[in-house]
Amino acid sequence: MDIKQLDERFSVTAQPGIDDIEQLANLGFRTIIASRPRNETDDQPDTETLKNKAESLGMTWYEIPVEPGKYASKDIEAFASALQSSTDPVLGYCRTGKRAIHLWAYAKAAHYPIADLLSKASAAGHNLEPLRDGLETYRNRIGQK
């Protein structure tokens, strides 16, 4: 499992397996945000099993499933709310981690400079430059300057 830290509260990884959930708890993660729709692919671990395992270990579980590249305001707001109300540290995942990073950037765009978000994602090995215009548009739409 390749976990990338994006800020002091949030890290991201690709799809974890059932055996990874205990390892995540042992690493100190207290919240998981799943951004992958259930049954997206045939080889995907059962989300309910992952959720039950996480909760049995005292972790909080959120599901904010999105299709790649399709980030509705309700999804971004749900992700931001989950981040805000979560016990640290928080781990987000999807198939590869990309959707979780995108949702994190959109959720943070209201309060942080876009350049800082792009830099943090780049430091974690993800290029968010193609999202710059979308992040700026979202930021302006919700009234942040």
C-alpha positions in Angstrom: 0.0 0.0 0.0 1.4 3.3 -1.1 0.1 6.1 1.2 0.8 9.7 0.2 0.3 12.5 2.8 -1.2 15.7 1.3 -1.5 17.8 4.4 -1.3 17.5 8.1 -4.7 15.7 8.3 -5.2 13.9 5.0 -3.5 11.1 3.2 -4.5 9.2 0.1 -4.0 5.7 -1.2 -5.3 3.4 -3.9 -7.9 0.8 -3.2 -7.1 -1.0 0.0 -7.8 -4.7 0.6 -9.4 -6.2 3.7 -6.0 -7.0 5.2 -4.9 -3.4 4.7 -7.6 -2.0 7.0 -6.0 -3.4 10.1 -2.6 -2.0 9.0 -4.2 1.4 8.4 -5.6 1.3 12.0 -2.2 0.3 13.3 -0.7 3.3 11.4 -3.1 5.5 13.3 -5.7 6.4 10.8 -9.0 7.1 12.5 -11.2 8.0 9.5 -11.5 6.5 6.0 -13.3 8.3 3.1 -14.1 6.0 0.2 -14.6 7.8 -3.1 -15.1 4.7 -5.2 -18.6 3.5 -6.2 -19.4 0.1 -5.0 -19.1 -2.7 -7.6 -17.2 -0.4 -9.9 -15.1 -3.4 -11.2 -15.3 -7.1 -10.7 -12.0 -7.3 -8.9 -12.9 -4.6 -6.3 -13.0 -5.7 -2.6 -16.5 -5.6 -1.1 -17.0 -2.1 0.3 -19.4 -3.3 3.1 -16.7 -5.8 4.3 -14.1 -3.0 4.3 -16.5 -0.7 6.1 -17.4 -3.3 8.8 -13.7 -4.1 9.4 -12.8 -0.4 9.8 -15.7 0.3 12.1 -14.8 -2.8 14.2 -11.4 -1.3 14.7 -12.9 2.0 15.9 -12.5 3.9 12.6 -15.1 6.2 11.1 -16.1 5.4 7.6 -17.6 7.8 5.0 -18.6 6.9 1.4 -18.7 9.7 -1.2 -18.6 7.7 -4.4 -17.9 9.6 -7.6 -17.2 8.7 -11.2 -13.8 9.8 -12.5 -13.8 13.4 -13.4 -17.4 14.0 -12.3 -17.3 16.1 -9.2 -20.7 17.6 -8.4 -21.0 20.4 -5.8 -22.8 18.0 -3.5 -19.9 15.5 -3.6 -17.4 18.3 -2.9 -19.5 19.6 0.0 -19.9 16.1 1.4 -16.2 15.5 1.2 -15.4 18.9 2.8 -17.9 18.1 5.6 -16.4 14.6 6.2 -12.9 16.1 6.4 -14.1 18.8 8.8 -15.9 16.5 11.1 -13.4 13.6 11.0 -11.0 12.5 13.7 -7.4 12.8 12.5 -5.6 11.4 10.6 -7.9 10.8 7.6 -7.3 8.5 4.7 -9.1 8.9 1.3 -9.1 6.2 -1.4 -10.6 5.3 -4.7 -9.2 2.9 -7.4 -5.9 4.7 -7.8 -6.2 7.6 -5.4 -6.8 10.2 -8.1 -10.5 11.0 -7.3 -9.7 11.2 -3.6 -7.0 13.8 -4.3 -9.3 15.7 -6.7 -12.1 15.9 -4.1 -9.5 17.0 -1.4 -8.3 19.8 -3.7 -11.9 21.0 -4.5 -12.8 20.9 -0.8 -9.8 22.9 0.2 -10.0 25.4 -2.8 -12.5 27.5 -0.8 -10.0 28.3 1.9 -6.4 27.8 0.5 -4.5 29.2 -2.4 -4.8 27.0 -5.5 -1.1 27.1 -6.0 -0.5 25.7 -2.5 -2.9 22.8 -3.2 -1.2 22.1 -6.6 2.2 22.1 -4.8 1.1 19.7 -2.1 -0.4 17.3 -4.6 2.8 17.5 -6.7 4.9 16.8 -3.7 2.8 13.6 -3.2 3.4 12.6 -6.8 0.1 13.9 -8.4 -0.1 16.6 -11.0 -3.3 18.7 -10.4 -2.3 21.3 -12.9 -5.1 20.1 -15.3 -7.6 20.9 -12.5 -6.4 24.5 -12.0 -9.2 26.1 -14.0 -11.8 23.9 -12.5 -10.6 24.7 -9.0 -10.6 28.4 -9.7 -14.1 28.3 -11.2 -15.4 26.3 -8.2 -13.7 28.8 -5.8 -15.3 31.8 -7.6 -18.7 30.1 -7.7 -18.8 29.6 -4.0 -17.8 33.2 -3.4 -14.2 32.8 -2.2 -11.5 35.1 -3.6 
